[in-house]
């Protein structure tokens, strides 16, 4: 519980660091990727997966990452971490046949899986309890759940509440209050 109390200030500090990274574009990209990794890492604390999920006690909690830049940063952040007896691990480049084992799926800009376009992949897994995340601005309009976009020089989450509702994933009010909310039918912020 104490972890949740300091998470919001931590995210705010990381967002400020991303904004203040300076004129060096590589430093800005590095800081932005650190902020994105921090968001993704912490989603496990702000999203509740349905009890019907086939996740057994002791199974790892899988962050599946289709992005070569973000995967090592997230793997470093997750090293040795666990939640409720589940080790937090990164699966790089999962295969289509085992994507159902993922609790969080991060899709980088050019990511594809099993030859499917991202839009087709999102359609195929739309009813599964897999939190889909990307940094693409149109991600939520294509059915993705959370887009981490740059807004006023900071990383900001945009959450498609229709997409999360279809999977029975429950996003905490704290995260919802931090984010811009959109719906499938409107495509506009709530």
MODELLER restraints for C-alpha pairs under 7 A, 6 or more apart:
rsr = mdl.restraints
at = mdl.atoms
rsr.add(forms.Gaussian(group=physical.xy_distance, feature=features.Distance(at['CA:14:A'], at['CA:35:A']), mean=5.62, stdev=0.5))
rsr.add(forms.Gaussian(group=physical.xy_distance, feature=features.Distance(at['CA:15:A'], at['CA:35:A']), mean=6.34, stdev=0.5))
rsr.add(forms.Gaussian(group=physical.xy_distance, feature=features.Distance(at['CA:15:A'], at['CA:154:A']), mean=5.38, stdev=0.5))
rsr.add(forms.Gaussian(group=physical.xy_distance, feature=features.Distance(at['CA:15:A'], at['CA:155:A']), mean=6.10, stdev=0.5))
rsr.add(forms.Gaussian(group=physical.xy_distance, feature=features.Distance(at['CA:16:A'], at['CA:154:A']), mean=6.97, stdev=0.5))
rsr.add(forms.Gaussian(group=physical.xy_distance, feature=features.Distance(at['CA:17:A'], at['CA:31:A']), mean=6.72, stdev=0.5))
rsr.add(forms.Gaussian(group=physical.xy_distance, feature=features.Distance(at['CA:18:A'], at['CA:28:A']), mean=6.05, stdev=0.5))
rsr.add(forms.Gaussian(group=physical.xy_distance, feature=features.Distance(at['CA:18:A'], at['CA:31:A']), mean=4.80, stdev=0.5))
rsr.add(forms.Gaussian(group=physical.xy_distance, feature=features.Distance(at['CA:18:A'], at['CA:32:A']), mean=5.13, stdev=0.5))
rsr.add(forms.Gaussian(group=physical.xy_distance, feature=features.Distance(at['CA:18:A'], at['CA:35:A']), mean=6.97, stdev=0.5))
rsr.add(forms.Gaussian(group=physical.xy_distance, feature=features.Distance(at['CA:18:A'], at['CA:154:A']), mean=6.46, stdev=0.5))
rsr.add(forms.Gaussian(group=physical.xy_distance, feature=features.Distance(at['CA:19:A'], at['CA:153:A']), mean=5.18, stdev=0.5))
rsr.add(forms.Gaussian(group=physical.xy_distance, feature=features.Distance(at['CA:19:A'], at['CA:154:A']), mean=5.62, stdev=0.5))
rsr.add(forms.Gaussian(group=physical.xy_distance, feature=features.Distance(at['CA:21:A'], at['CA:27:A']), mean=5.98, stdev=0.5))
rsr.add(forms.Gaussian(group=physical.xy_distance, feature=features.Distance(at['CA:21:A'], at['CA:28:A']), mean=5.09, stdev=0.5))
rsr.add(forms.Gaussian(group=physical.xy_distance, feature=features.Distance(at['CA:21:A'], at['CA:31:A']), mean=6.63, stdev=0.5))
rsr.add(forms.Gaussian(group=physical.xy_distance, feature=features.Distance(at['CA:22:A'], at['CA:28:A']), mean=6.69, stdev=0.5))
rsr.add(forms.Gaussian(group=physical.xy_distance, feature=features.Distance(at['CA:33:A'], at['CA:70:A']), mean=6.41, stdev=0.5))
rsr.add(forms.Gaussian(group=physical.xy_distance, feature=features.Distance(at['CA:34:A'], at['CA:73:A']), mean=6.82, stdev=0.5))
rsr.add(forms.Gaussian(group=physical.xy_distance, feature=features.Distance(at['CA:36:A'], at['CA:148:A']), mean=6.94, stdev=0.5))
rsr.add(forms.Gaussian(group=physical.xy_distance, feature=features.Distance(at['CA:37:A'], at['CA:70:A']), mean=6.69, stdev=0.5))
rsr.add(forms.Gaussian(group=physical.xy_distance, feature=features.Distance(at['CA:37:A'], at['CA:73:A']), mean=6.42, stdev=0.5))
rsr.add(forms.Gaussian(group=physical.xy_distance, feature=features.Distance(at['CA:37:A'], at['CA:74:A']), mean=5.28, stdev=0.5))
rsr.add(forms.Gaussian(group=physical.xy_distance, feature=features.Distance(at['CA:41:A'], at['CA:74:A']), mean=6.85, stdev=0.5))
rsr.add(forms.Gaussian(group=physical.xy_distance, feature=features.Distance(at['CA:46:A'], at['CA:171:A']), mean=5.94, stdev=0.5))
rsr.add(forms.Gaussian(group=physical.xy_distance, feature=features.Distance(at['CA:46:A'], at['CA:172:A']), mean=5.18, stdev=0.5))
rsr.add(forms.Gaussian(group=physical.xy_distance, feature=features.Distance(at['CA:46:A'], at['CA:175:A']), mean=6.44, stdev=0.5))
rsr.add(forms.Gaussian(group=physical.xy_distance, feature=features.Distance(at['CA:47:A'], at['CA:169:A']), mean=6.64, stdev=0.5))
rsr.add(forms.Gaussian(group=physical.xy_distance, feature=features.Distance(at['CA:47:A'], at['CA:170:A']), mean=5.49, stdev=0.5))
rsr.add(forms.Gaussian(group=physical.xy_distance, feature=features.Distance(at['CA:47:A'], at['CA:171:A']), mean=4.47, stdev=0.5))
rsr.add(forms.Gaussian(group=physical.xy_distance, feature=features.Distance(at['CA:47:A'], at['CA:172:A']), mean=5.99, stdev=0.5))
rsr.add(forms.Gaussian(group=physical.xy_distance, feature=features.Distance(at['CA:48:A'], at['CA:169:A']), mean=5.77, stdev=0.5))
rsr.add(forms.Gaussian(group=physical.xy_distance, feature=features.Distance(at['CA:48:A'], at['CA:170:A']), mean=4.96, stdev=0.5))
rsr.add(forms.Gaussian(group=physical.xy_distance, feature=features.Distance(at['CA:48:A'], at['CA:171:A']), mean=6.44, stdev=0.5))
rsr.add(forms.Gaussian(group=physical.xy_distance, feature=features.Distance(at['CA:49:A'], at['CA:129:A']), mean=6.62, stdev=0.5))
rsr.add(forms.Gaussian(group=physical.xy_distance, feature=features.Distance(at['CA:49:A'], at['CA:169:A']), mean=5.07, stdev=0.5))
rsr.add(forms.Gaussian(group=physical.xy_distance, feature=features.Distance(at['CA:49:A'], at['CA:170:A']), mean=6.67, stdev=0.5))
rsr.add(forms.Gaussian(group=physical.xy_distance, feature=features.Distance(at['CA:50:A'], at['CA:168:A']), mean=6.05, stdev=0.5))
rsr.add(forms.Gaussian(group=physical.xy_distance, feature=features.Distance(at['CA:50:A'], at['CA:169:A']), mean=6.18, stdev=0.5))
rsr.add(forms.Gaussian(group=physical.xy_distance, feature=features.Distance(at['CA:58:A'], at['CA:85:A']), mean=5.91, stdev=0.5))
rsr.add(forms.Gaussian(group=physical.xy_distance, feature=features.Distance(at['CA:58:A'], at['CA:86:A']), mean=5.36, stdev=0.5))
rsr.add(forms.Gaussian(group=physical.xy_distance, feature=features.Distance(at['CA:59:A'], at['CA:86:A']), mean=5.83, stdev=0.5))
rsr.add(forms.Gaussian(group=physical.xy_distance, feature=features.Distance(at['CA:60:A'], at['CA:86:A']), mean=4.83, stdev=0.5))
rsr.add(forms.Gaussian(group=physical.xy_distance, feature=features.Distance(at['CA:60:A'], at['CA:87:A']), mean=4.70, stdev=0.5))
rsr.add(forms.Gaussian(group=physical.xy_distance, feature=features.Distance(at['CA:60:A'], at['CA:88:A']), mean=5.90, stdev=0.5))
rsr.add(forms.Gaussian(group=physical.xy_distance, feature=features.Distance(at['CA:60:A'], at['CA:89:A']), mean=6.55, stdev=0.5))
rsr.add(forms.Gaussian(group=physical.xy_distance, feature=features.Distance(at['CA:61:A'], at['CA:86:A']), mean=5.66, stdev=0.5))
rsr.add(forms.Gaussian(group=physical.xy_distance, feature=features.Distance(at['CA:61:A'], at['CA:87:A']), mean=5.92, stdev=0.5))
rsr.add(forms.Gaussian(group=physical.xy_distance, feature=features.Distance(at['CA:61:A'], at['CA:88:A']), mean=4.92, stdev=0.5))
rsr.add(forms.Gaussian(group=physical.xy_distance, feature=features.Distance(at['CA:61:A'], at['CA:89:A']), mean=6.22, stdev=0.5))
rsr.add(forms.Gaussian(group=physical.xy_distance, feature=features.Distance(at['CA:61:A'], at['CA:103:A']), mean=6.44, stdev=0.5))
rsr.add(forms.Gaussian(group=physical.xy_distance, feature=features.Distance(at['CA:62:A'], at['CA:88:A']), mean=6.26, stdev=0.5))
rsr.add(forms.Gaussian(group=physical.xy_distance, feature=features.Distance(at['CA:62:A'], at['CA:89:A']), mean=5.25, stdev=0.5))
rsr.add(forms.Gaussian(group=physical.xy_distance, feature=features.Distance(at['CA:62:A'], at['CA:90:A']), mean=5.88, stdev=0.5))
rsr.add(forms.Gaussian(group=physical.xy_distance, feature=features.Distance(at['CA:62:A'], at['CA:91:A']), mean=6.50, stdev=0.5))
rsr.add(forms.Gaussian(group=physical.xy_distance, feature=features.Distance(at['CA:62:A'], at['CA:102:A']), mean=5.01, stdev=0.5))
rsr.add(forms.Gaussian(group=physical.xy_distance, feature=features.Distance(at['CA:62:A'], at['CA:103:A']), mean=5.49, stdev=0.5))
rsr.add(forms.Gaussian(group=physical.xy_distance, feature=features.Distance(at['CA:62:A'], at['CA:104:A']), mean=6.53, stdev=0.5))
rsr.add(forms.Gaussian(group=physical.xy_distance, feature=features.Distance(at['CA:63:A'], at['CA:89:A']), mean=6.07, stdev=0.5))
rsr.add(forms.Gaussian(group=physical.xy_distance, feature=features.Distance(at['CA:63:A'], at['CA:90:A']), mean=4.78, stdev=0.5))
rsr.add(forms.Gaussian(group=physical.xy_distance, feature=features.Distance(at['CA:63:A'], at['CA:91:A']), mean=6.06, stdev=0.5))
rsr.add(forms.Gaussian(group=physical.xy_distance, feature=features.Distance(at['CA:63:A'], at['CA:102:A']), mean=6.16, stdev=0.5))
rsr.add(forms.Gaussian(group=physical.xy_distance, feature=features.Distance(at['CA:63:A'], at['CA:103:A']), mean=6.23, stdev=0.5))
rsr.add(forms.Gaussian(group=physical.xy_distance, feature=features.Distance(at['CA:63:A'], at['CA:104:A']), mean=4.80, stdev=0.5))
rsr.add(forms.Gaussian(group=physical.xy_distance, feature=features.Distance(at['CA:63:A'], at['CA:105:A']), mean=6.05, stdev=0.5))
rsr.add(forms.Gaussian(group=physical.xy_distance, feature=features.Distance(at['CA:64:A'], at['CA:90:A']), mean=5.77, stdev=0.5))
rsr.add(forms.Gaussian(group=physical.xy_distance, feature=features.Distance(at['CA:64:A'], at['CA:91:A']), mean=4.63, stdev=0.5))
rsr.add(forms.Gaussian(group=physical.xy_distance, feature=features.Distance(at['CA:64:A'], at['CA:92:A']), mean=5.90, stdev=0.5))
rsr.add(forms.Gaussian(group=physical.xy_distance, feature=features.Distance(at['CA:64:A'], at['CA:93:A']), mean=6.95, stdev=0.5))
rsr.add(forms.Gaussian(group=physical.xy_distance, feature=features.Distance(at['CA:64:A'], at['CA:94:A']), mean=6.37, stdev=0.5))
rsr.add(forms.Gaussian(group=physical.xy_distance, feature=features.Distance(at['CA:64:A'], at['CA:102:A']), mean=5.80, stdev=0.5))
rsr.add(forms.Gaussian(group=physical.xy_distance, feature=features.Distance(at['CA:64:A'], at['CA:104:A']), mean=5.99, stdev=0.5))
rsr.add(forms.Gaussian(group=physical.xy_distance, feature=features.Distance(at['CA:64:A'], at['CA:105:A']), mean=4.72, stdev=0.5))
rsr.add(forms.Gaussian(group=physical.xy_distance, feature=features.Distance(at['CA:64:A'], at['CA:106:A']), mean=6.18, stdev=0.5))
rsr.add(forms.Gaussian(group=physical.xy_distance, feature=features.Distance(at['CA:65:A'], at['CA:71:A']), mean=5.86, stdev=0.5))
rsr.add(forms.Gaussian(group=physical.xy_distance, feature=features.Distance(at['CA:65:A'], at['CA:90:A']), mean=6.87, stdev=0.5))
rsr.add(forms.Gaussian(group=physical.xy_distance, feature=features.Distance(at['CA:65:A'], at['CA:91:A']), mean=6.20, stdev=0.5))
rsr.add(forms.Gaussian(group=physical.xy_distance, feature=features.Distance(at['CA:65:A'], at['CA:92:A']), mean=5.08, stdev=0.5))
rsr.add(forms.Gaussian(group=physical.xy_distance, feature=features.Distance(at['CA:65:A'], at['CA:93:A']), mean=6.03, stdev=0.5))
rsr.add(forms.Gaussian(group=physical.xy_distance, feature=features.Distance(at['CA:65:A'], at['CA:105:A']), mean=5.91, stdev=0.5))
rsr.add(forms.Gaussian(group=physical.xy_distance, feature=features.Distance(at['CA:65:A'], at['CA:106:A']), mean=4.78, stdev=0.5))
rsr.add(forms.Gaussian(group=physical.xy_distance, feature=features.Distance(at['CA:65:A'], at['CA:107:A']), mean=6.47, stdev=0.5))
rsr.add(forms.Gaussian(group=physical.xy_distance, feature=features.Distance(at['CA:66:A'], at['CA:92:A']), mean=6.27, stdev=0.5))
rsr.add(forms.Gaussian(group=physical.xy_distance, feature=features.Distance(at['CA:66:A'], at['CA:93:A']), mean=5.10, stdev=0.5))
rsr.add(forms.Gaussian(group=physical.xy_distance, feature=features.Distance(at['CA:66:A'], at['CA:106:A']), mean=5.96, stdev=0.5))
rsr.add(forms.Gaussian(group=physical.xy_distance, feature=features.Distance(at['CA:66:A'], at['CA:107:A']), mean=5.07, stdev=0.5))
rsr.add(forms.Gaussian(group=physical.xy_distance, feature=features.Distance(at['CA:66:A'], at['CA:108:A']), mean=5.64, stdev=0.5))
rsr.add(forms.Gaussian(group=physical.xy_distance, feature=features.Distance(at['CA:66:A'], at['CA:111:A']), mean=5.61, stdev=0.5))
rsr.add(forms.Gaussian(group=physical.xy_distance, feature=features.Distance(at['CA:67:A'], at['CA:107:A']), mean=6.51, stdev=0.5))
rsr.add(forms.Gaussian(group=physical.xy_distance, feature=features.Distance(at['CA:67:A'], at['CA:108:A']), mean=4.73, stdev=0.5))
rsr.add(forms.Gaussian(group=physical.xy_distance, feature=features.Distance(at['CA:67:A'], at['CA:111:A']), mean=6.79, stdev=0.5))
rsr.add(forms.Gaussian(group=physical.xy_distance, feature=features.Distance(at['CA:71:A'], at['CA:92:A']), mean=6.57, stdev=0.5))
rsr.add(forms.Gaussian(group=physical.xy_distance, feature=features.Distance(at['CA:75:A'], at['CA:89:A']), mean=6.88, stdev=0.5))
rsr.add(forms.Gaussian(group=physical.xy_distance, feature=features.Distance(at['CA:75:A'], at['CA:90:A']), mean=5.61, stdev=0.5))
rsr.add(forms.Gaussian(group=physical.xy_distance, feature=features.Distance(at['CA:78:A'], at['CA:88:A']), mean=5.84, stdev=0.5))
rsr.add(forms.Gaussian(group=physical.xy_distance, feature=features.Distance(at['CA:78:A'], at['CA:89:A']), mean=6.39, stdev=0.5))
rsr.add(forms.Gaussian(group=physical.xy_distance, feature=features.Distance(at['CA:81:A'], at['CA:87:A']), mean=6.04, stdev=0.5))
rsr.add(forms.Gaussian(group=physical.xy_distance, feature=features.Distance(at['CA:81:A'], at['CA:88:A']), mean=5.65, stdev=0.5))
rsr.add(forms.Gaussian(group=physical.xy_distance, feature=features.Distance(at['CA:82:A'], at['CA:88:A']), mean=5.13, stdev=0.5))
rsr.add(forms.Gaussian(group=physical.xy_distance, feature=features.Distance(at['CA:95:A'], at['CA:113:A']), mean=6.56, stdev=0.5))
rsr.add(forms.Gaussian(group=physical.xy_distance, feature=features.Distance(at['CA:95:A'], at['CA:114:A']), mean=6.53, stdev=0.5))
rsr.add(forms.Gaussian(group=physical.xy_distance, feature=features.Distance(at['CA:96:A'], at['CA:113:A']), mean=5.89, stdev=0.5))
rsr.add(forms.Gaussian(group=physical.xy_distance, feature=features.Distance(at['CA:96:A'], at['CA:114:A']), mean=5.31, stdev=0.5))
rsr.add(forms.Gaussian(group=physical.xy_distance, feature=features.Distance(at['CA:102:A'], at['CA:130:A']), mean=6.26, stdev=0.5))
rsr.add(forms.Gaussian(group=physical.xy_distance, feature=features.Distance(at['CA:103:A'], at['CA:129:A']), mean=6.91, stdev=0.5))
rsr.add(forms.Gaussian(group=physical.xy_distance, feature=features.Distance(at['CA:103:A'], at['CA:130:A']), mean=4.78, stdev=0.5))
rsr.add(forms.Gaussian(group=physical.xy_distance, feature=features.Distance(at['CA:103:A'], at['CA:131:A']), mean=6.12, stdev=0.5))
rsr.add(forms.Gaussian(group=physical.xy_distance, feature=features.Distance(at['CA:104:A'], at['CA:130:A']), mean=5.43, stdev=0.5))
rsr.add(forms.Gaussian(group=physical.xy_distance, feature=features.Distance(at['CA:104:A'], at['CA:131:A']), mean=4.58, stdev=0.5))
rsr.add(forms.Gaussian(group=physical.xy_distance, feature=features.Distance(at['CA:104:A'], at['CA:132:A']), mean=5.94, stdev=0.5))
rsr.add(forms.Gaussian(group=physical.xy_distance, feature=features.Distance(at['CA:105:A'], at['CA:130:A']), mean=6.60, stdev=0.5))
rsr.add(forms.Gaussian(group=physical.xy_distance, feature=features.Distance(at['CA:105:A'], at['CA:131:A']), mean=6.07, stdev=0.5))
rsr.add(forms.Gaussian(group=physical.xy_distance, feature=features.Distance(at['CA:105:A'], at['CA:132:A']), mean=4.86, stdev=0.5))
rsr.add(forms.Gaussian(group=physical.xy_distance, feature=features.Distance(at['CA:105:A'], at['CA:133:A']), mean=6.13, stdev=0.5))
rsr.add(forms.Gaussian(group=physical.xy_distance, feature=features.Distance(at['CA:106:A'], at['CA:132:A']), mean=5.97, stdev=0.5))
rsr.add(forms.Gaussian(group=physical.xy_distance, feature=features.Distance(at['CA:106:A'], at['CA:133:A']), mean=4.72, stdev=0.5))
rsr.add(forms.Gaussian(group=physical.xy_distance, feature=features.Distance(at['CA:106:A'], at['CA:134:A']), mean=5.51, stdev=0.5))
rsr.add(forms.Gaussian(group=physical.xy_distance, feature=features.Distance(at['CA:107:A'], at['CA:133:A']), mean=6.31, stdev=0.5))
rsr.add(forms.Gaussian(group=physical.xy_distance, feature=features.Distance(at['CA:107:A'], at['CA:134:A']), mean=5.05, stdev=0.5))
rsr.add(forms.Gaussian(group=physical.xy_distance, feature=features.Distance(at['CA:108:A'], at['CA:134:A']), mean=6.06, stdev=0.5))
rsr.add(forms.Gaussian(group=physical.xy_distance, feature=features.Distance(at['CA:108:A'], at['CA:135:A']), mean=6.93, stdev=0.5))
rsr.add(forms.Gaussian(group=physical.xy_distance, feature=features.Distance(at['CA:109:A'], at['CA:136:A']), mean=6.55, stdev=0.5))
rsr.add(forms.Gaussian(group=physical.xy_distance, feature=features.Distance(at['CA:112:A'], at['CA:118:A']), mean=5.90, stdev=0.5))
rsr.add(forms.Gaussian(group=physical.xy_distance, feature=features.Distance(at['CA:119:A'], at['CA:142:A']), mean=5.99, stdev=0.5))
rsr.add(forms.Gaussian(group=physical.xy_distance, feature=features.Distance(at['CA:122:A'], at['CA:143:A']), mean=6.23, stdev=0.5))
rsr.add(forms.Gaussian(group=physical.xy_distance, feature=features.Distance(at['CA:122:A'], at['CA:144:A']), mean=6.48, stdev=0.5))
rsr.add(forms.Gaussian(group=physical.xy_distance, feature=features.Distance(at['CA:127:A'], at['CA:166:A']), mean=5.69, stdev=0.5))
rsr.add(forms.Gaussian(group=physical.xy_distance, feature=features.Distance(at['CA:127:A'], at['CA:167:A']), mean=4.89, stdev=0.5))
rsr.add(forms.Gaussian(group=physical.xy_distance, feature=features.Distance(at['CA:128:A'], at['CA:167:A']), mean=5.49, stdev=0.5))
rsr.add(forms.Gaussian(group=physical.xy_distance, feature=features.Distance(at['CA:129:A'], at['CA:167:A']), mean=4.92, stdev=0.5))
rsr.add(forms.Gaussian(group=physical.xy_distance, feature=features.Distance(at['CA:129:A'], at['CA:168:A']), mean=6.80, stdev=0.5))
rsr.add(forms.Gaussian(group=physical.xy_distance, feature=features.Distance(at['CA:129:A'], at['CA:169:A']), mean=6.24, stdev=0.5))
rsr.add(forms.Gaussian(group=physical.xy_distance, feature=features.Distance(at['CA:131:A'], at['CA:145:A']), mean=6.50, stdev=0.5))
rsr.add(forms.Gaussian(group=physical.xy_distance, feature=features.Distance(at['CA:132:A'], at['CA:144:A']), mean=5.63, stdev=0.5))
rsr.add(forms.Gaussian(group=physical.xy_distance, feature=features.Distance(at['CA:132:A'], at['CA:145:A']), mean=5.24, stdev=0.5))
rsr.add(forms.Gaussian(group=physical.xy_distance, feature=features.Distance(at['CA:132:A'], at['CA:146:A']), mean=6.34, stdev=0.5))
rsr.add(forms.Gaussian(group=physical.xy_distance, feature=features.Distance(at['CA:133:A'], at['CA:144:A']), mean=6.61, stdev=0.5))
rsr.add(forms.Gaussian(group=physical.xy_distance, feature=features.Distance(at['CA:133:A'], at['CA:145:A']), mean=6.11, stdev=0.5))
rsr.add(forms.Gaussian(group=physical.xy_distance, feature=features.Distance(at['CA:133:A'], at['CA:146:A']), mean=4.76, stdev=0.5))
rsr.add(forms.Gaussian(group=physical.xy_distance, feature=features.Distance(at['CA:133:A'], at['CA:147:A']), mean=5.71, stdev=0.5))
rsr.add(forms.Gaussian(group=physical.xy_distance, feature=features.Distance(at['CA:134:A'], at['CA:146:A']), mean=6.58, stdev=0.5))
rsr.add(forms.Gaussian(group=physical.xy_distance, feature=features.Distance(at['CA:134:A'], at['CA:147:A']), mean=4.99, stdev=0.5))
rsr.add(forms.Gaussian(group=physical.xy_distance, feature=features.Distance(at['CA:134:A'], at['CA:148:A']), mean=6.17, stdev=0.5))
rsr.add(forms.Gaussian(group=physical.xy_distance, feature=features.Distance(at['CA:135:A'], at['CA:147:A']), mean=5.21, stdev=0.5))
rsr.add(forms.Gaussian(group=physical.xy_distance, feature=features.Distance(at['CA:135:A'], at['CA:148:A']), mean=4.59, stdev=0.5))
rsr.add(forms.Gaussian(group=physical.xy_distance, feature=features.Distance(at['CA:135:A'], at['CA:149:A']), mean=5.54, stdev=0.5))
rsr.add(forms.Gaussian(group=physical.xy_distance, feature=features.Distance(at['CA:136:A'], at['CA:147:A']), mean=6.23, stdev=0.5))
rsr.add(forms.Gaussian(group=physical.xy_distance, feature=features.Distance(at['CA:136:A'], at['CA:149:A']), mean=6.80, stdev=0.5))
rsr.add(forms.Gaussian(group=physical.xy_distance, feature=features.Distance(at['CA:137:A'], at['CA:147:A']), mean=6.51, stdev=0.5))
rsr.add(forms.Gaussian(group=physical.xy_distance, feature=features.Distance(at['CA:137:A'], at['CA:149:A']), mean=5.98, stdev=0.5))
rsr.add(forms.Gaussian(group=physical.xy_distance, feature=features.Distance(at['CA:139:A'], at['CA:147:A']), mean=5.96, stdev=0.5))
rsr.add(forms.Gaussian(group=physical.xy_distance, feature=features.Distance(at['CA:140:A'], at['CA:146:A']), mean=6.44, stdev=0.5))
rsr.add(forms.Gaussian(group=physical.xy_distance, feature=features.Distance(at['CA:140:A'], at['CA:147:A']), mean=6.29, stdev=0.5))
rsr.add(forms.Gaussian(group=physical.xy_distance, feature=features.Distance(at['CA:140:A'], at['CA:159:A']), mean=6.97, stdev=0.5))
rsr.add(forms.Gaussian(group=physical.xy_distance, feature=features.Distance(at['CA:140:A'], at['CA:160:A']), mean=5.58, stdev=0.5))
rsr.add(forms.Gaussian(group=physical.xy_distance, feature=features.Distance(at['CA:141:A'], at['CA:184:A']), mean=6.57, stdev=0.5))
rsr.add(forms.Gaussian(group=physical.xy_distance, feature=features.Distance(at['CA:141:A'], at['CA:187:A']), mean=6.01, stdev=0.5))
rsr.add(forms.Gaussian(group=physical.xy_distance, feature=features.Distance(at['CA:143:A'], at['CA:163:A']), mean=6.11, stdev=0.5))
rsr.add(forms.Gaussian(group=physical.xy_distance, feature=features.Distance(at['CA:144:A'], at['CA:160:A']), mean=6.93, stdev=0.5))
rsr.add(forms.Gaussian(group=physical.xy_distance, feature=features.Distance(at['CA:144:A'], at['CA:163:A']), mean=6.66, stdev=0.5))
rsr.add(forms.Gaussian(group=physical.xy_distance, feature=features.Distance(at['CA:145:A'], at['CA:159:A']), mean=5.58, stdev=0.5))
rsr.add(forms.Gaussian(group=physical.xy_distance, feature=features.Distance(at['CA:145:A'], at['CA:160:A']), mean=4.94, stdev=0.5))
rsr.add(forms.Gaussian(group=physical.xy_distance, feature=features.Distance(at['CA:145:A'], at['CA:163:A']), mean=5.49, stdev=0.5))
rsr.add(forms.Gaussian(group=physical.xy_distance, feature=features.Distance(at['CA:145:A'], at['CA:164:A']), mean=6.01, stdev=0.5))
rsr.add(forms.Gaussian(group=physical.xy_distance, feature=features.Distance(at['CA:146:A'], at['CA:157:A']), mean=6.32, stdev=0.5))
rsr.add(forms.Gaussian(group=physical.xy_distance, feature=features.Distance(at['CA:146:A'], at['CA:158:A']), mean=5.50, stdev=0.5))
rsr.add(forms.Gaussian(group=physical.xy_distance, feature=features.Distance(at['CA:146:A'], at['CA:159:A']), mean=4.56, stdev=0.5))
rsr.add(forms.Gaussian(group=physical.xy_distance, feature=features.Distance(at['CA:146:A'], at['CA:160:A']), mean=6.39, stdev=0.5))
rsr.add(forms.Gaussian(group=physical.xy_distance, feature=features.Distance(at['CA:147:A'], at['CA:157:A']), mean=5.61, stdev=0.5))
rsr.add(forms.Gaussian(group=physical.xy_distance, feature=features.Distance(at['CA:147:A'], at['CA:158:A']), mean=5.07, stdev=0.5))
rsr.add(forms.Gaussian(group=physical.xy_distance, feature=features.Distance(at['CA:147:A'], at['CA:159:A']), mean=6.59, stdev=0.5))
rsr.add(forms.Gaussian(group=physical.xy_distance, feature=features.Distance(at['CA:148:A'], at['CA:155:A']), mean=6.04, stdev=0.5))
rsr.add(forms.Gaussian(group=physical.xy_distance, feature=features.Distance(at['CA:148:A'], at['CA:156:A']), mean=5.44, stdev=0.5))
rsr.add(forms.Gaussian(group=physical.xy_distance, feature=features.Distance(at['CA:148:A'], at['CA:157:A']), mean=4.57, stdev=0.5))
rsr.add(forms.Gaussian(group=physical.xy_distance, feature=features.Distance(at['CA:148:A'], at['CA:158:A']), mean=6.40, stdev=0.5))
rsr.add(forms.Gaussian(group=physical.xy_distance, feature=features.Distance(at['CA:149:A'], at['CA:155:A']), mean=5.42, stdev=0.5))
rsr.add(forms.Gaussian(group=physical.xy_distance, feature=features.Distance(at['CA:149:A'], at['CA:156:A']), mean=5.28, stdev=0.5))
rsr.add(forms.Gaussian(group=physical.xy_distance, feature=features.Distance(at['CA:149:A'], at['CA:157:A']), mean=6.32, stdev=0.5))
rsr.add(forms.Gaussian(group=physical.xy_distance, feature=features.Distance(at['CA:150:A'], at['CA:156:A']), mean=6.01, stdev=0.5))
rsr.add(forms.Gaussian(group=physical.xy_distance, feature=features.Distance(at['CA:156:A'], at['CA:179:A']), mean=6.65, stdev=0.5))
rsr.add(forms.Gaussian(group=physical.xy_distance, feature=features.Distance(at['CA:157:A'], at['CA:179:A']), mean=4.92, stdev=0.5))
rsr.add(forms.Gaussian(group=physical.xy_distance, feature=features.Distance(at['CA:157:A'], at['CA:180:A']), mean=6.47, stdev=0.5))
rsr.add(forms.Gaussian(group=physical.xy_distance, feature=features.Distance(at['CA:158:A'], at['CA:179:A']), mean=5.38, stdev=0.5))
rsr.add(forms.Gaussian(group=physical.xy_distance, feature=features.Distance(at['CA:158:A'], at['CA:180:A']), mean=4.66, stdev=0.5))
rsr.add(forms.Gaussian(group=physical.xy_distance, feature=features.Distance(at['CA:158:A'], at['CA:181:A']), mean=5.80, stdev=0.5))
rsr.add(forms.Gaussian(group=physical.xy_distance, feature=features.Distance(at['CA:159:A'], at['CA:179:A']), mean=6.50, stdev=0.5))
rsr.add(forms.Gaussian(group=physical.xy_distance, feature=features.Distance(at['CA:159:A'], at['CA:180:A']), mean=6.24, stdev=0.5))
rsr.add(forms.Gaussian(group=physical.xy_distance, feature=features.Distance(at['CA:159:A'], at['CA:181:A']), mean=4.96, stdev=0.5))
rsr.add(forms.Gaussian(group=physical.xy_distance, feature=features.Distance(at['CA:159:A'], at['CA:182:A']), mean=6.03, stdev=0.5))
rsr.add(forms.Gaussian(group=physical.xy_distance, feature=features.Distance(at['CA:160:A'], at['CA:181:A']), mean=6.04, stdev=0.5))
rsr.add(forms.Gaussian(group=physical.xy_distance, feature=features.Distance(at['CA:160:A'], at['CA:182:A']), mean=4.78, stdev=0.5))
rsr.add(forms.Gaussian(group=physical.xy_distance, feature=features.Distance(at['CA:160:A'], at['CA:183:A']), mean=5.25, stdev=0.5))
rsr.add(forms.Gaussian(group=physical.xy_distance, feature=features.Distance(at['CA:160:A'], at['CA:184:A']), mean=6.95, stdev=0.5))
rsr.add(forms.Gaussian(group=physical.xy_distance, feature=features.Distance(at['CA:161:A'], at['CA:181:A']), mean=6.66, stdev=0.5))
rsr.add(forms.Gaussian(group=physical.xy_distance, feature=features.Distance(at['CA:161:A'], at['CA:182:A']), mean=6.33, stdev=0.5))
rsr.add(forms.Gaussian(group=physical.xy_distance, feature=features.Distance(at['CA:161:A'], at['CA:183:A']), mean=5.73, stdev=0.5))
rsr.add(forms.Gaussian(group=physical.xy_distance, feature=features.Distance(at['CA:162:A'], at['CA:183:A']), mean=5.38, stdev=0.5))
rsr.add(forms.Gaussian(group=physical.xy_distance, feature=features.Distance(at['CA:162:A'], at['CA:184:A']), mean=5.98, stdev=0.5))
rsr.add(forms.Gaussian(group=physical.xy_distance, feature=features.Distance(at['CA:180:A'], at['CA:189:A']), mean=6.11, stdev=0.5))
rsr.add(forms.Gaussian(group=physical.xy_distance, feature=features.Distance(at['CA:181:A'], at['CA:189:A']), mean=5.28, stdev=0.5))
rsr.add(forms.Gaussian(group=physical.xy_distance, feature=features.Distance(at['CA:181:A'], at['CA:190:A']), mean=5.15, stdev=0.5))
rsr.add(forms.Gaussian(group=physical.xy_distance, feature=features.Distance(at['CA:182:A'], at['CA:188:A']), mean=5.39, stdev=0.5))
rsr.add(forms.Gaussian(group=physical.xy_distance, feature=features.Distance(at['CA:182:A'], at['CA:189:A']), mean=4.59, stdev=0.5))
rsr.add(forms.Gaussian(group=physical.xy_distance, feature=features.Distance(at['CA:182:A'], at['CA:190:A']), mean=5.67, stdev=0.5))
